[in-house]
Amino acid sequence: MRFPPIADYAFLSDCEVSTLIAPDGAVEWLCLPRPDSPSVFAALLDRTAGLFRFAPTNSTVPEQRRYLPGTMVLETTWHTPTGWLTVKDVLVMGPLADERREGFRRSPGDSIAQRTLLRIATCFDGRVELQVNCFPLFDYARDQAAWRFDGPGYTRAAVASGNVSLTLGGNVPLGVVGGRCTGRTTLETGESAFVALAWDGNVPEDLEDATRQLEQTEKYWRNWMSMATFPDHRFRPYIERSALALKGLSYAPTGAIMAAATTSLPETPGGERNWDYRYTWIRDTAFMLRALHGLGFNGEAFDYFAFILDAVATGKPNSPWDLQIMYGIGGERDLTEQTLDHLAGYRGSRPVRIGNGAFDQHQHDVWGMLLDSVEEHLRGGGQIAPAAWERLSELVDTAIARSAEPDQGIWEMRGQPRHFVASKVLCWVAADRAARIAESRGDAPRAQSWRASADRIKAEVCERGVSDRGVFTQHYDTTDLDASLLLLPIMGFLPPGDERVRATVLAIADELTQNGLVLRYRVDSTDDGLSGEEGTFSICSFWLVSALVMIGEHDAAEALFLKLLSFAGPLLLYAEEIDATTGQHLGNFPQAFTHLALIDAATRLIKAERRRDEAAIDHG
């Protein structure tokens, strides 16, 4: 059985768990009870590792798939030899129960995950036979448990393993065969059937109840979308879907937002560049807050920032805050990496990894990204308590002291530490933002000291991090380029009009691209501790769009942005990378940082376009 292309998967979420559904109607990725827990269905990583299919018999290619507008409800339309059918899939949202759920530290608002995957099929022409095939394999396919009927009839079954109990129910007659629960029914025109998989929850009582749950979930997502301010522009559908993807990657109990919903989807099919991204990276914070506040999702922004402060502050009492590059979605610090050698991997890409060995790396970008996010939090109406400010001040002093040291760089190189230019620039960001915040708090001595340190770091970078041709370099001991240098104008290190910035942006566009899309770096000349190739990094390509807009290259920026939009998945979702030769998406999916960069690039392009239109009117 072939693996679908990564971009062809549909992504569903209830902000407590998430799932990926293949085009043939099979749920191929679901981890319970959290999105970073062991999988229940993992055919995404091994075709024998469990799935849950609800689709027409003997049909595997749908006529059409789409999200219902403004929602995370998937609608798949099927054309079979005997009729037409739609299937709507949703992770159900519903009203709060009286009892608070364990682990919740943030307000859930008026709706909360019902811990149910609901699937409703409706025949709208002819007749169609439907098939249910639910084959969970628990603990990353290391444990199989036997189904049993639950109740007197044929429409409800249950299975359990460890701390996960599943109930499958609906109005389709079911049968149990060991670890597999199957069912089938035939629908005539106008008839509907449903199945629902619940964990720590209840399946709908009947079709009417199932339809009500579907409708209330649609309403939840559209109400959430109505809280935002989206531009009336042709790019709006891409911005909206990106916003929904970011919300779907959030973990409501703590406010965390995952980098991606998956682990070990390869950067190179068949290669070893396979990582677990079901965690929160400090690197994402500033961009995340800017995007959320910019669209009007202030509640999500405050919850996310609260998670970051909680995670950073959870260390030894009365000791300085210890800043890691990433944390678990519950604030966990130990993300020890393991390999699952019994799984074959997506398209044979091994090893399959859980945990992330980079969690204890030293990367200087974290201080700058954290302080930039603090300033963004304050700009969005937030506050910082005096005690938290004192701890943040200690981190600023640490960033300044450590700025003279080499690190692993923003891309988590597993080779020798280097004096990466982007890392130095992010240390400058920490000092620069801290100085501005200190000034606003009337803390003149710190503001003056930190401003002096920021000036010193900038002077060193401009002296040692620029090549003879006036272009910034990957690190001090090379003339190589690196896409992270696009952050120089984006983070305000130098003005876009600076000739070195302009030269660097244009050099990356000309020399660090493949078919117009941006590579992180050249793997043949960079010691990243790994073998094999990787695709172009979508976030870097969107950064290039933003940087081109900033230096006034509007036409080139728009052309690249339109090209990137043409590579969007069928459901407007993006993985981490794009193979510039085939257009196939690579890496974990959907990727938060990619969608953040899309929102930033689109916003800058729209503003630049409107400025140009206004200028044309003024001169008309």
C-alpha positions in Angstrom: 0.0 0.0 0.0 1.5 3.3 -1.1 2.0 6.3 1.2 0.0 9.4 0.1 2.0 12.5 -0.5 2.5 14.4 2.7 0.6 17.5 1.6 -2.5 15.3 0.7 -3.3 14.6 4.3 -6.1 16.5 6.0 -5.4 17.9 9.4 -8.1 17.9 12.1 -7.8 19.2 15.7 -9.9 19.9 18.8 -7.0 21.7 20.5 -6.4 18.7 22.7 -5.5 16.1 20.1 -5.0 16.2 16.3 -5.3 13.7 13.5 -4.3 13.2 9.9 -6.6 11.7 7.4 -5.4 10.2 4.1 -7.3 10.9 0.8 -8.8 7.3 0.9 -10.6 8.2 4.1 -8.2 6.4 6.5 -7.2 8.1 9.8 -3.5 7.4 9.7 -2.2 9.4 12.6 -3.8 9.9 16.1 -2.0 10.0 19.4 -3.9 9.7 22.7 -4.5 11.2 25.2 -2.3 14.1 24.0 -0.8 14.9 20.6 2.7 14.0 21.9 1.5 10.7 23.4 2.1 7.3 21.8 0.1 6.7 18.7 -3.1 4.7 18.4 -3.1 4.9 14.6 0.3 5.3 12.9 -0.1 4.1 9.3 1.6 7.4 8.5 4.9 5.9 9.6 4.3 2.3 8.8 1.6 0.8 6.6 1.0 -1.9 9.2 0.8 0.4 12.3 -3.0 0.9 12.5 -5.7 3.0 10.8 -9.4 3.8 11.0 -11.1 4.0 7.6 -14.7 5.0 6.9 -15.4 5.2 3.2 -17.1 3.5 0.2 -16.3 -0.1 -0.4 -13.8 -0.7 -3.2 -13.1 3.0 -3.8 -10.0 4.8 -2.7 -9.8 8.0 -4.8 -12.3 10.7 -3.8 -13.9 13.1 -6.2 -13.2 16.1 -4.0 -11.9 17.1 -0.5 -12.3 20.4 1.2 -12.7 22.0 4.6 -16.1 23.5 5.2 -15.4 27.3 4.9 -14.1 28.8 8.1 -13.9 25.4 10.0 -11.8 22.4 10.7 -14.5 20.1 9.4 -13.3 17.9 6.5 -15.8 17.1 3.7 -14.9 14.3 1.3 -17.0 13.7 -1.8 -17.0 10.2 -3.4 -18.2 9.1 -6.8 -18.7 5.3 -7.0 -20.0 3.2 -9.8 -23.4 3.2 -8.1 -23.8 6.6 -6.5 -22.5 9.7 -4.8 -21.6 10.2 -1.2 -20.1 12.8 1.2 -18.3 12.1 4.4 -17.8 14.8 7.0 -15.0 14.2 9.6 -14.6 16.3 12.7 -13.0 16.3 16.1 -16.0 17.4 18.1 -16.2 20.6 20.2 -19.0 21.0 22.7 -20.1 22.6 26.0 -18.1 22.5 29.2 -18.9 19.9 31.8 -19.3 20.9 35.5 -16.1 19.3 36.6 -12.7 20.8 35.6 -10.5 18.6 33.6 -7.1 17.6 35.0 -4.2 19.5 33.5 -6.1 22.6 32.4 -4.3 25.8 33.4 -6.0 28.1 30.8 -9.6 29.1 30.3 -11.3 26.8 27.7 -13.8 29.5 26.9 -17.3 28.4 26.2 -16.4 25.2 24.3 -14.1 22.3 24.9 -13.0 19.1 23.2 -15.5 16.3 23.5 -12.7 13.7 22.9 -14.7 12.2 20.0 -13.8 11.7 16.3 -17.1 11.9 14.5 -17.6 10.7 10.9 -21.0 11.2 9.1 -21.7 9.9 5.6 -24.6 11.0 3.4 -25.6 9.5 0.0 -27.0 12.2 -2.2 -27.5 10.2 -5.4 -27.9 6.5 -6.2 -26.8 4.0 -3.6 -23.4 3.4 -2.0 -22.0 0.7 0.2 -20.0 2.0 3.2 -17.2 0.2 5.0 -15.8 0.6 8.5 -12.3 -0.7 9.3 -11.0 0.4 12.7 -7.7 -1.2 13.6 -5.9 0.5 16.5 -2.4 -0.5 17.5 -1.4 1.1 20.7 1.9 2.5 21.9 3.3 3.2 18.5 2.1 -0.2 17.2 3.8 -2.1 20.0 0.5 -3.3 21.5 -2.6 -4.9 20.1 -5.8 -5.3 22.1 -9.0 -7.2 21.4 -12.3 -5.5 20.7 -15.4 -6.6 22.5 -19.1 -5.7 22.0 -20.3 -3.0 24.4 -24.0 -3.5 25.0 -26.7 -5.8 23.6 -26.6 -4.7 19.9 -24.2 -4.6 17.0 -23.5 -0.8 17.0 -21.1 -0.3 19.8 -17.7 -1.9 20.7 -14.8 -1.1 23.0 -11.1 -1.8 23.4 -8.5 -0.7 25.9 -4.7 -0.7 26.3 -2.8 1.0 29.1 -4.4 4.3 30.0 -6.3 4.5 26.6 -9.8 3.2 26.3 -11.7 3.5 23.0 -15.4 3.2 22.2 -16.6 2.9 18.6 -20.3 3.4 18.0 -22.8 4.7 15.6 -25.7 3.3 13.4 -23.5 1.0 11.3 -23.7 -2.7 12.3 -20.2 -3.7 13.6 -18.3 -6.9 13.9 -15.2 -7.7 16.0 -12.2 -9.8 14.9 -9.4 -9.6 17.5 -7.8 -6.2 17.2 -10.0 -5.1 14.3 -13.5 -3.7 14.4 -15.3 -3.7 11.0 -18.7 -2.8 9.7 -20.7 -2.2 6.5 -24.0 -0.7 5.5 -25.6 0.5 2.2 -27.1 4.0 1.9 -29.8 5.0 -0.6 -30.3 8.6 -1.8 -31.0 10.9 1.2 -29.8 8.4 3.8 -27.0 9.0 6.3 -24.9 6.9 8.6 -22.3 7.7 11.2 -19.6 6.2 13.3 -17.8 7.9 16.2 -14.6 6.9 18.0 -14.5 8.2 21.6 -11.8 8.2 24.3 -12.8 9.3 27.7 -16.0 10.5 26.2 -19.3 9.3 24.8 -20.4 8.5 21.2 -23.5 10.3 20.0 -26.7 8.5 20.9 -28.2 8.6 17.3 -27.9 10.3 14.0 -29.8 13.4 15.2 -27.3 13.8 18.1 -24.4 13.2 15.8 -25.7 15.9 13.4 -26.1 18.3 16.3 -22.5 17.7 17.4 -21.3 18.3 13.9 -23.2 21.6 13.6 -22.1 22.9 17.0 -18.5 22.2 16.0 -18.9 24.1 12.7 -20.3 26.9 14.7 -17.4 26.8 17.2 -14.8 27.3 14.4 -16.7 30.0 12.6 -17.3 31.9 15.8 -13.6 31.6 16.5 -12.8 33.0 13.1 -15.2 35.9 13.5 -13.0 37.2 16.4 -10.2 38.0 13.9 -9.6 40.7 11.4 -8.7 39.3 8.0 -7.8 41.5 5.0 -10.3 41.7 2.1 -7.7 40.5 -0.3 -7.1 37.6 -2.7 -4.6 36.2 -0.2 -7.2 35.9 2.5 -8.1 32.2 2.1 -4.4 31.3 2.7 -4.2 33.5 5.7 -7.4 32.1 7.1 -6.3 28.5 6.7 -2.9 29.3 8.2 -4.7 30.8 11.2 -6.8 27.7 11.6 -3.7 25.5 11.3 -2.0 27.5 14.1 -5.1 27.2 16.3 -5.3 23.4 15.5 -1.6 23.1 16.6 -2.4 24.7 20.0 -2.9 22.6 23.2 -5.8 24.2 25.1 -4.9 22.9 28.6 -1.6 24.8 28.7 -1.7 27.3 25.8 1.2 25.7 24.1 1.5 25.6 20.3 3.3 22.7 18.7 5.8 23.2 15.9 4.0 20.4 13.9 1.5 17.6 14.5 3.8 14.8 13.6 7.1 13.1 14.1 9.6 11.7 11.7 8.1 12.8 8.4 11.4 13.0 6.4 13.2 15.9 5.0 14.6 13.5 2.5 12.5 10.4 1.6 14.5 7.4 2.7 17.0 9.5 4.7 17.8 10.1 8.3 16.7 13.7 8.7 13.5 12.7 10.6 12.6 14.6 13.8 9.9 14.8 16.4 8.2 18.3 16.2 5.4 17.8 18.7 6.9 20.4 21.0 7.1 24.1 21.5 10.2 26.0 20.3 11.2 29.3 21.9 12.3 30.3 18.4 8.7 30.5 17.3 7.4 32.7 20.1 8.0 36.2 18.7 6.6 35.3 15.3 3.7 33.5 16.9 2.7 36.4 19.1 3.1 38.9 16.2 0.8 36.8 14.0 -1.8 36.1 16.7 -2.0 39.8 17.8 -1.9 41.0 14.2 -5.0 39.0 13.3 -6.8 39.9 16.5 -6.5 36.5 18.4 -5.4 38.2 21.6 -6.7 35.4 23.9 -4.6 32.8 22.1 -1.6 35.1 22.2 -1.9 35.7 26.0 -2.3 32.0 26.7 0.7 31.1 24.6 2.8 33.7 26.3 1.7 32.5 29.7 2.8 29.0 28.7 6.2 30.2 27.7 6.7 32.1 31.0 5.4 29.0 32.9 7.8 26.7 31.1 10.8 29.0 31.5 10.1 29.6 35.2 9.7 25.9 36.0 13.1 25.2 37.4 14.9 25.1 40.7 13.4 27.5 43.3 15.3 30.8 43.8 17.6 30.0 40.9 17.9 31.9 37.6 15.4 31.0 34.9 16.8 28.3 32.7 16.0 28.8 29.1 15.8 25.7 26.8 15.3 25.9 23.0 12.1 23.8 23.3 9.7 22.4 25.8 7.0 19.7 25.9 3.4 21.0 25.5 2.9 20.5 29.2 6.1 22.4 30.0 8.2 19.3 30.2 12.0 19.8 30.0 13.3 16.3 29.4 12.6 15.4 25.8 15.2 12.6 25.6 15.3 11.2 22.0 14.5 7.5 21.2 14.2 5.6 18.0 11.4 3.2 17.2 13.2 0.6 15.2 10.1 -1.6 14.7 8.5 1.1 12.5 9.5 1.2 8.8 9.1 5.0 8.5 7.3 7.1 5.9 8.5 5.8 2.5 11.2 3.8 4.3 12.7 6.9 6.1 14.4 5.7 9.2 15.0 6.0 12.0 11.6 7.0 13.4 12.3 9.2 16.3 10.3 10.3 19.4 11.6 13.0 21.7 14.2 15.4 20.3 17.8 15.3 21.1 18.3 19.0 20.4 16.4 19.9 23.6 19.5 20.5 25.6 21.6 22.2 22.9 22.9 25.7 23.4 21.4 28.1 20.9 21.8 31.8 21.4 18.7 32.7 19.4 16.4 31.8 22.3 17.1 34.9 24.4 16.4 37.3 21.5 13.2 35.5 20.5 12.0 35.5 24.1 12.7 39.2 24.7 11.2 40.1 21.3 8.1 38.1 22.4 8.0 40.0 25.7 7.9 43.3 23.8 5.2 42.0 21.5 3.2 40.9 24.6 3.5 44.3 26.1 2.6 45.9 22.8 -0.5 43.7 22.7 -1.7 45.0 26.0 0.0 42.5 28.3 1.9 43.2 31.5 5.1 41.9 33.2 5.1 41.7 36.9 8.2 43.1 38.8 9.4 39.6 39.8 9.1 38.3 36.3 11.0 41.4 35.0 13.8 40.7 37.4 14.1 37.1 36.1 13.9 38.3 32.5 16.7 40.8 33.2 18.9 37.9 34.3 18.3 36.2 31.0 19.3 39.4 29.2 22.6 39.6 31.1 23.1 35.9 30.2 22.5 36.6 26.5 25.0 39.4 26.5 27.6 37.3 28.4 27.1 34.3 26.1 27.1 36.3 22.9 30.8 35.9 22.6 30.6 32.1 22.6 29.9 29.8 19.7 26.7 27.8 19.6 24.8 25.2 17.4 22.9 27.9 15.5 19.3 28.5 14.8 19.1 25.3 12.7 20.2 23.0 15.6 23.4 21.9 13.9 24.7 18.6 15.2 28.3 19.5 14.1 30.9 21.7 15.8 29.7 24.9 17.5 30.3 28.0 15.5 30.1 31.8 15.8 26.8 31.9 13.8 25.9 35.4 12.7 22.2 34.9 13.2 22.9 33.8 16.7 24.8 36.9 17.4 22.1 39.0 15.9 19.5 37.4 18.2 21.7 38.2 21.2 21.6 41.8 19.9 17.8 41.5 19.8 17.7 40.4 23.4 19.8 43.5 24.5 18.0 45.9 22.1 14.4 44.8 23.2 15.4 44.7 26.8 16.8 48.3 26.6 13.6 49.5 25.1 11.5 47.8 27.7 13.7 49.1 30.5 13.3 52.6 29.2 9.5 52.2 29.2 9.7 51.0 32.8 11.9 53.9 33.9 14.8 51.6 34.5 17.5 54.0 33.1 20.7 52.3 34.4 19.7 48.9 32.8 18.5 50.6 29.7 21.9 52.4 29.3 23.9 49.3 30.0 22.0 47.1 27.7 22.0 49.6 24.9 25.8 49.8 25.1 26.0 46.0 24.9 23.7 45.9 21.9 25.9 48.5 20.2 29.0 46.4 20.9 27.4 43.2 19.6 26.3 45.0 16.4 29.7 46.4 15.8 31.3 43.0 16.2 28.9 41.3 13.8 29.3 44.1 11.2 33.1 43.7 11.5 33.5 39.9 11.6 30.3 38.6 9.9 30.5 40.4 6.6 32.5 39.0 3.6 34.8 41.1 1.4 31.9 41.6 -1.1 29.8 43.2 1.6 27.4 40.2 2.3 26.7 38.8 5.7 27.9 35.2 6.2 26.7 32.1 7.9 29.4 32.3 10.6 32.6 34.2 11.3 34.9 31.6 9.7 33.2 31.2 6.3 31.9 33.1 3.3 28.9 30.8 3.0 25.4 32.1 3.0 22.6 31.0 5.4 18.9 31.7 5.1 18.8 32.8 8.8 20.5 36.0 7.6 17.1 37.0 6.2 16.2 37.8 9.9 18.6 40.8 9.9 16.0 43.2 8.4 13.0 41.3 9.7 14.3 41.6 13.3 15.4 45.2 12.8 19.2 44.6 13.2 19.9 47.0 10.4 17.5 49.1 8.3 16.3 47.5 5.0 18.1 50.3 3.1 21.5 49.3 4.4 23.6 48.2 1.5 24.9 45.1 3.3 21.4 44.0 4.1 20.3 44.6 0.5 23.3 42.7 -0.9 22.7 39.8 1.5 19.0 39.4 0.6 19.8 39.5 -3.1 22.7 37.1 -2.7 20.4 34.6 -1.0 17.8 35.0 -3.7 20.4 34.4 -6.4 22.8 31.8 -4.8 20.9 30.0 -2.0 17.9 28.9 -4.0 16.9 25.9 -6.0 14.4 26.6 -8.8 13.7 29.9 -6.9 13.0 28.3 -3.5 15.3 28.9 -0.6 17.6 26.4 1.1 18.6 26.8 4.7 22.3 26.4 3.7 24.3 24.2 1.4 24.6 20.8 3.0 27.8 20.0 1.1 29.7 22.9 2.8 28.0 23.0 6.2 28.9 20.7 9.0 25.5 19.9 10.4 26.5 16.4 11.6 24.1 14.6 9.2 24.2 13.0 5.8 22.0 13.3 2.8 20.1 16.2 1.1 17.2 18.2 2.3 14.5 20.1 0.5 14.0 23.9 0.3 12.7 25.3 3.6 9.3 26.9 3.1 9.8 29.3 6.1 13.0 30.6 4.5 11.2 31.2 1.1 8.5 33.1 2.9 11.2 35.0 4.8 12.7 36.0 1.5 9.4 37.3 0.4 9.2 39.5 3.5 12.8 40.7 3.1 12.3 41.5 -0.6 9.3 43.6 0.3 11.4 45.4 3.0 14.2 46.3 0.5 11.7 47.5 -2.1 11.8 44.6 -4.5 8.0 44.3 -4.6 7.7 42.6 -8.0 10.2 39.9 -7.1 8.5 39.5 -3.7 5.1 39.0 -5.2 6.3 36.7 -7.9 8.0 34.4 -5.3 4.9 34.6 -3.0 2.6 33.5 -5.8 5.0 30.7 -6.7 4.9 29.5 -3.1 1.1 29.7 -3.0 1.1 27.4 -6.1 2.9 24.8 -4.0 0.2 24.8 -1.3 -1.3 21.4 -0.5 -4.8 20.6 -1.8 -6.2 21.8 1.5 -3.9 24.9 1.6 -1.6 23.4 4.2 2.2 23.3 4.2 4.8 20.9 5.6 8.3 22.1 6.5 10.0 21.8 3.1 9.3 21.6 -0.6 11.2 19.5 -3.1 12.0 22.2 -5.7 12.2 19.6 -8.4 8.9 17.7 -7.8 6.9 20.2 -5.7 6.3 17.5 -3.1 6.1 18.6 0.5 8.7 17.2 2.9 9.1 17.1 6.7 6.6 17.3 9.5 3.1 18.5 8.8 1.4 20.9 9.1 4.3 23.1 10.1 3.5 26.1 12.4 6.6 28.1 11.4 5.8 27.8 7.7 2.3 29.1 8.3 3.6 31.9 10.5 6.0 33.0 7.8 3.2 32.9 5.2 1.0 35.2 7.4 3.9 37.6 7.8 4.8 37.6 4.1 1.2 38.1 3.0 0.6 40.9 5.5 3.7 42.8 4.3 2.8 42.3 0.6 -0.7 43.5 1.2 0.5 46.6 3.0 3.1 47.4 0.3 0.5 46.8 -2.4 -1.9 49.3 -0.8 0.8 51.8 -0.3 1.7 51.6 -4.0 -1.9 51.9 -5.0 -2.3 55.0 -2.7 0.8 56.5 -4.2 -0.4 55.9 -7.7 -3.7 57.7 -6.9 -1.8 60.6 -5.3 0.3 61.0 -8.5 -2.6 60.2 -10.9 
